[in-house]
């Protein structure tokens, strides 16, 4: 990745095993911002799995699963809407 001039933005392993990335990557401001944004995105998918029921799909077929995902995403947006509206005022 470094040879290509690309900075990887994945989490650093700090649980006793060797770290997959070193300080050259984690010292940048963009790396910290990327992790914050990743956490917000992971919260959405976590909500969809636990509350929205997407942990195990009930439907078969791409079209039905896509419809269910869209439905749950719309429900999540409706749940977030009051918070977004209160912060805009």
C-alpha positions, 0 to 999 in steps of 0.5 A, spaced: 500 500 500 505 504 501 509 503 495 502 505 491 502 511 495 495 509 499 494 510 506 490 504 509 485 506 514 483 500 518 483 499 526 490 498 529 490 491 533 492 493 540 490 487 544 497 483 545 498 481 538 503 484 533 500 491 531 498 490 523 499 498 522 504 502 525 505 509 528 506 512 521 499 511 519 496 512 526 499 519 527 495 522 521 489 527 523 485 523 517 486 516 520 483 519 527 477 522 523 476 516 519 475 511 525 470 516 528 466 516 521 467 508 521 464 508 528 458 512 526 457 507 520 458 501 524 452 503 529 447 504 524 449 497 522 449 494 529 442 497 530 439 494 523 442 487 526 439 488 533 433 492 532 431 492 525 431 484 525 437 483 519 441 479 523 438 473 520 434 475 514 427 472 513 426 472 506 429 469 500 432 472 494 436 478 492 430 483 491 426 481 497 432 482 502 434 488 498 427 491 500 427 489 507 434 492 508 431 499 505 425 498 509 429 497 515 434 503 513 428 508 512 425 506 519 432 508 522 432 514 519 425 515 522 428 514 529 434 519 527 429 524 525 427 528 531 434 528 533 436 531 527 431 536 527 432 538 534 440 539 532 438 544 526 434 549 530 
